[in-house]
Amino acid sequence: MNKTRTAVLALTTLLLAPAASAQSLSDGGIKVGVLTDLSGVYSELSGQGSVKAAQMAAEDFMKANRAYAGKVSIIGVDHQNKADVAGNKAAEMIDRQNVDMLVDMPTSSAALAATEVARQKKTVAMVVTGATTALTNEKCNKYTFHYAYDNYMLANGTGTAVTKRGGNSWYIIYPNYAFGQDLNRQMVSAVQENGGKLAAPSDATPFPNTDFSSYLLKAQSVRPRIFGTMQAGNDLVNVVKQYNEFGLKKQGIGLGIGLLFETDVAALGQDAFSGAIATVPWFWNFDARSRQWAGRFEKAFGKKPTWAQAGVYSATLQYLNAVARAKTDNSDAVVKALEGYAFDDFFARNATIRPQDHRVILDVQVVQVKAKSESKEAGDIYRRLNTIPAAKAFMPLSENKCRM
């Protein structure tokens, strides 16, 4: 029996297994807190869509585990992409709102602040949209799990693919906070390890930012093969818009994108991004399983999901399944139920939760943005170039600095 079939059967068996009684749950129920950006630059790719995805996961879990019917609730809280706000909101959610698990956490600085609070309060945190590798390295802790992607995965996929395709000279800009600083380091390393070089030192940009003209003028001056942008969300949209206005593509300077979401492409249209290569953990029309879930989400939310929102669903459901296996929502018991667990769902393919650092490894996809004329239907954005197996997609344990 193949590995995927075994994982699916294991998950099916889990969902049909007898569930814990209400007496084993603190406060008689399970509360999941979606700590996210509800109002800023990442609200479209995460935000209310992430809250809806978590609600869908809770509903699916309760349908499959009837002893939990009516006992799982979801709340969404805005951290405003600010570390201090994220830390304060995490503490408030845990102490005053009795949240048992935190999920999502876009913006790496916010994720680091929130997971430190979760560590102190012995609360499980599953970071989906924050990217810094520090979460499973020097800032790792017993209660934090890193889901979906990270900066090593992005750089390992995109930096390698673009450089090997002839993009061997880069000029990189990055947002000046934890995510951007880390992704820049990872991307430079990937480019250099694959025989590329920097045409000029990388530049940090303010976050958030709307005017990238000085950096684009510098790119025209140093003339790299690739203009690398490590921005995300609305910042990335602004960079790409100005990249096209300045005519860099026509001048033979290609675009290397560190982190790309479906909402970024939708904001400007596919042709603004066409030909750009990125690495993603999932996309909605990857296969039949993906399309089926994406159709449910679109019916419930009114829009197709981003991979961040799909990741929130998967992370929330895996947490709830771990509660069922542990027969309690006690954090230490749930952590044990998560560590080393292998699964395969519509989002996380061939996935394993590494016990050593709590990195969730999964197959990831290197994709290229199609021109609009190549799309077969609305939202048909990506052409898959190749799959990077889970074991090769993420930082190897030999390079890991986690000491839990």
Salt bridges, closest charged atoms under 4 A:
GLU44 OE1 - LYS303 NZ 3.15
ASP60 OD1 - ARG296 NH2 2.96
ASP95 OD2 - LYS121 NZ 2.90
GLU116 OE2 - ARG119 NH2 2.58
ASP150 OD2 - ARG359 NH1 3.07
ASP182 OD1 - ARG185 NH2 3.58
ASP203 OD2 - LYS218 NZ 2.88
ASP287 OD2 - ARG349 NH1 2.69
GLU298 OE1 - LYS304 NZ 3.54
ASP332 OD1 - LYS142 NZ 2.92
GLU339 OE2 - HIS358 NE2 2.62
ASP344 OD1 - ARG289 NH2 2.80
ASP357 OD2 - ARG354 NH2 2.75
GLU374 OE2 - ARG383 NH2 2.63
GLU377 OE2 - ARG291 NH1 2.95
ASP380 OD2 - LYS370 NZ 2.89
